[in-house]
Amino acid sequence: MGRELLRVFRLFLGLFLYALGIVLTMKAHIGFAPWEVFHAGIGMAIGMSIGNVSILAGLAIGLIALIMGERLGAGTICNMVFIGIFIDMLLSIGLIPEMRSFVSGLPLLVSGLFTIAVASYFYISSGYGAGPRDSLMVALTKRTHLPIGLCRGGLESLAVLIGWLLGGMVGVGTVVSALIIGFCVQITFKLLRFDPTKILHEDIVNTWRRIRNLTTTCSRV
């Protein structure tokens, strides 16, 4: 049971840090990261907070990935819901000031991207399943047989285009995010000696069965 609680802690720590990283990139005020351009644009169009849009978009994207044959885990569901909740919570608290220039915004943006990279380490290492956007990326790669980087780039480019057309903030930071997020993740994983390909993710059905059996066993002791 202790090991399971540690996995849950890693999952939610990762989700919180992911939301924090997103808020840091937003407060840099030099252009949102690709998916945040999409969320902000949709939010402006329908009058909804960026956190709630993130939740709804995650649900829709997760459903598409499921239809395309990807298995969703408990971590996928938590990703859909809690990152959006944490984003709105952090924005409402207002502890992170908004930068007023490129000089001050760039370091905050980069720190946000590295925070997202660290968050990915905790979130992925929990083994509870990939996020909906990652699941869709994998599904497209399997269906099209195109390089995974090209599929990811295509999805993020489409997200930026839709978000920009709806009023999302596109700027230098959007380009910087797209160019260096991979580097931030790679160097963070290398420093932590973490290989995400060695993590065996379980779907939500197997997680439920395993936790139920574990709970039954503990109650008998």
Backbone torsions as a table, in degrees:
resi	resn	phi	psi	omega
1	MET	NA	-38.2	179.6
2	GLY	-61.4	-39.7	179.2
3	ARG	-64.9	-37.2	179.8
4	GLU	-67.1	-41.5	178.6
5	LEU	-64.0	-35.5	177.4
6	LEU	-65.3	-39.8	177.7
7	ARG	-63.6	-42.5	179.0
8	VAL	-64.2	-40.8	178.0
9	PHE	-61.0	-44.4	179.0
10	ARG	-62.0	-40.2	179.1
11	LEU	-60.7	-52.2	-175.0
12	PHE	-74.4	-30.2	172.9
13	LEU	-62.8	-42.8	178.1
14	GLY	-62.8	-42.6	-179.8
15	LEU	-65.7	-39.9	178.5
16	PHE	-66.0	-45.7	179.6
17	LEU	-64.2	-34.4	177.8
18	TYR	-62.5	-45.2	178.0
19	ALA	-63.4	-40.9	177.9
20	LEU	-61.1	-43.7	178.4
21	GLY	-60.6	-40.9	178.0
22	ILE	-62.8	-44.4	-179.9
23	VAL	-64.1	-38.5	177.2
24	LEU	-61.3	-42.6	178.8
25	THR	-66.8	-33.3	177.6
26	MET	-69.2	-44.1	-177.7
27	LYS	-71.0	-15.7	175.0
28	ALA	-62.5	-29.3	172.8
29	HIS	60.7	36.3	175.0
30	ILE	-125.3	22.1	-179.7
31	GLY	118.2	126.8	-178.6
32	PHE	-70.0	156.7	170.4
33	ALA	-65.0	157.6	-171.8
34	PRO	-47.6	-52.5	-177.1
35	TRP	-70.5	-28.0	178.2
36	GLU	-72.5	-29.1	172.0
37	VAL	-59.8	-44.9	178.9
38	PHE	-62.6	-49.5	-178.5
39	HIS	-63.2	-42.2	-179.4
40	ALA	-66.1	-40.9	179.2
41	GLY	-62.9	-45.7	177.2
42	ILE	-62.0	-43.7	-179.5
43	GLY	-60.6	-41.3	178.6
44	MET	-66.6	-35.0	-177.5
45	ALA	-72.1	-35.1	-174.9
46	ILE	-112.3	1.4	177.6
47	GLY	70.6	47.6	-178.4
48	MET	-130.2	151.1	179.7
49	SER	-65.7	152.8	-178.3
50	ILE	-63.6	-30.9	177.7
51	GLY	-66.6	-44.4	178.9
52	ASN	-66.4	-37.1	176.4
53	VAL	-63.9	-39.7	178.4
54	SER	-60.1	-40.1	178.8
55	ILE	-64.4	-49.9	-177.7
56	LEU	-65.1	-40.5	178.7
57	ALA	-64.4	-40.9	178.5
58	GLY	-61.9	-41.6	178.1
59	LEU	-62.5	-45.3	-179.3
60	ALA	-65.2	-44.6	-179.2
61	ILE	-67.4	-39.1	177.2
62	GLY	-62.5	-38.5	178.3
63	LEU	-65.0	-42.4	178.2
64	ILE	-61.7	-44.1	179.3
65	ALA	-62.8	-38.4	178.9
66	LEU	-64.5	-43.1	178.6
67	ILE	-62.8	-32.5	-179.3
68	MET	-82.7	3.3	171.2
69	GLY	104.8	2.5	179.3
70	GLU	-81.6	144.3	177.6
71	ARG	-92.0	130.0	-177.9
72	LEU	-99.4	141.3	-179.3
73	GLY	-109.2	177.9	177.7
74	ALA	-60.7	-36.9	178.3
75	GLY	-64.5	-32.4	177.6
76	THR	-64.0	-46.0	179.8
77	ILE	-63.9	-45.1	178.8
78	CYS	-62.5	-38.4	176.5
79	ASN	-59.4	-44.8	-179.2
80	MET	-58.2	-40.1	-170.3
81	VAL	-94.5	-52.2	-165.4
82	PHE	-78.9	-30.6	177.6
83	ILE	-61.1	-43.5	177.4
84	GLY	-61.9	-41.5	178.6
85	ILE	-63.2	-45.5	-179.8
86	PHE	-64.5	-38.0	178.4
87	ILE	-60.4	-50.2	-179.8
88	ASP	-62.2	-38.9	179.6
89	MET	-63.0	-47.1	-179.3
90	LEU	-65.9	-37.8	178.6
91	LEU	-67.9	-37.5	-178.6
92	SER	-71.1	-32.8	178.2
93	ILE	-66.9	-38.8	175.1
94	GLY	71.9	27.9	-179.0
95	LEU	-75.0	-25.6	-177.4
96	ILE	-95.4	114.4	-178.5
97	PRO	-71.7	153.3	177.5
98	GLU	-85.7	130.2	-179.2
99	MET	-73.9	153.2	-174.6
100	ARG	-113.5	-1.5	-179.0
101	SER	-148.6	163.6	179.2
102	PHE	-64.7	-36.8	-177.5
103	VAL	-62.1	-41.7	179.6
104	SER	-84.8	-26.4	-177.1
105	GLY	-76.0	-35.1	-176.6
106	LEU	-61.8	-47.9	178.1
107	PRO	-60.4	-36.8	179.4
108	LEU	-67.3	-39.2	177.6
109	LEU	-61.7	-48.4	-178.9
110	VAL	-63.2	-40.7	177.4
111	SER	-63.1	-35.2	176.9
112	GLY	-65.9	-40.0	179.1
113	LEU	-66.9	-38.9	176.9
114	PHE	-69.4	-33.4	175.4
115	THR	-63.4	-40.8	176.7
116	ILE	-63.1	-38.1	178.9
117	ALA	-64.3	-44.9	177.0
118	VAL	-63.9	-40.0	178.2
119	ALA	-60.5	-40.4	180.0
120	SER	-62.5	-36.9	177.6
121	TYR	-60.3	-50.6	-178.9
122	PHE	-65.7	-44.2	-175.8
123	TYR	-66.3	-47.7	-177.9
124	ILE	-68.9	-39.7	-176.1
125	SER	-67.8	-14.1	176.6
126	SER	-68.8	-26.6	176.3
127	GLY	76.6	18.5	-177.3
128	TYR	-93.2	6.4	177.2
129	GLY	117.6	151.6	-178.6
130	ALA	-77.7	158.6	177.2
131	GLY	-69.9	164.0	-175.9
132	PRO	-61.3	-39.1	-178.9
133	ARG	-69.2	-39.5	176.2
134	ASP	-65.8	-38.3	178.8
135	SER	-63.8	-41.5	178.2
136	LEU	-65.4	-39.8	177.5
137	MET	-59.2	-45.2	179.3
138	VAL	-65.0	-41.9	-179.8
139	ALA	-62.2	-42.4	178.4
140	LEU	-65.2	-38.9	178.8
141	THR	-61.9	-42.5	-180.0
142	LYS	-66.9	-40.0	-176.5
143	ARG	-74.7	-39.5	-174.0
144	THR	-94.6	-18.9	-175.8
145	HIS	61.7	22.7	175.6
146	LEU	-87.7	159.5	177.3
147	PRO	-57.3	144.0	-176.7
148	ILE	-63.1	-34.1	177.8
149	GLY	-63.6	-38.2	179.3
150	LEU	-67.8	-40.2	178.1
151	CYS	-65.0	-42.2	178.6
152	ARG	-64.7	-44.5	179.2
153	GLY	-62.8	-39.0	178.8
154	GLY	-64.5	-43.6	178.8
155	LEU	-62.3	-45.2	-177.6
156	GLU	-70.0	-34.4	176.8
157	SER	-65.1	-41.7	177.8
158	LEU	-64.6	-41.0	178.4
159	ALA	-61.8	-43.3	179.0
160	VAL	-63.2	-44.8	-177.7
161	LEU	-61.1	-47.9	-179.2
162	ILE	-64.7	-45.6	-179.8
163	GLY	-62.5	-42.2	179.9
164	TRP	-63.9	-42.0	179.1
165	LEU	-63.3	-27.3	-179.7
166	LEU	-94.5	1.0	175.1
167	GLY	108.6	6.0	177.9
168	GLY	-66.3	151.5	-174.1
169	MET	-81.9	110.9	175.5
170	VAL	-107.8	131.5	-179.3
171	GLY	-156.1	-166.1	178.8
172	VAL	-57.7	-37.1	-179.2
173	GLY	-61.9	-31.5	178.1
174	THR	-64.0	-44.1	179.2
175	VAL	-67.0	-44.7	-180.0
176	VAL	-60.1	-44.3	-180.0
177	SER	-59.6	-46.5	-178.2
178	ALA	-63.8	-34.0	-175.2
179	LEU	-80.6	-36.5	-170.3
180	ILE	-112.3	-4.0	-179.2
181	ILE	-61.4	-37.9	177.8
182	GLY	-62.8	-41.1	178.1
183	PHE	-63.7	-42.8	-179.8
184	CYS	-61.2	-43.1	179.1
185	VAL	-66.1	-44.5	-177.0
186	GLN	-62.5	-47.1	-177.2
187	ILE	-70.4	-34.5	177.9
188	THR	-65.9	-46.1	179.3
189	PHE	-64.0	-36.0	179.5
190	LYS	-67.0	-43.1	179.6
191	LEU	-64.3	-35.4	-179.3
192	LEU	-87.7	-0.8	-179.0
193	ARG	54.2	49.1	-174.9
194	PHE	-115.6	126.4	176.3
195	ASP	-113.2	104.1	-175.7
196	PRO	-65.1	-20.8	-179.0
197	THR	-71.6	-14.9	-179.4
198	LYS	-91.5	-2.3	179.3
199	ILE	-85.5	125.0	177.5
200	LEU	-93.7	108.9	-179.1
201	HIS	-86.0	141.8	178.6
202	GLU	-109.9	147.2	178.9
203	ASP	-80.1	171.8	-171.5
204	ILE	-67.0	-30.8	179.8
205	VAL	-66.7	-46.7	179.6
206	ASN	-66.1	-36.3	176.9
207	THR	-62.2	-45.3	-179.6
208	TRP	-62.0	-44.9	-179.5
209	ARG	-63.6	-42.3	-177.5
210	ARG	-67.5	-42.6	179.8
211	ILE	-68.4	-36.7	177.6
212	ARG	-63.5	-43.2	178.7
213	ASN	-65.9	-38.9	179.9
214	LEU	-65.8	-41.1	178.4
215	THR	-65.2	-40.1	178.3
216	THR	-63.3	-43.0	179.5
217	THR	-63.1	-42.9	-179.1
218	CYS	-67.0	-34.3	-178.7
219	SER	-71.4	-22.4	179.9
220	ARG	-83.8	-19.2	-178.7
221	VAL	-74.1	NA	NA
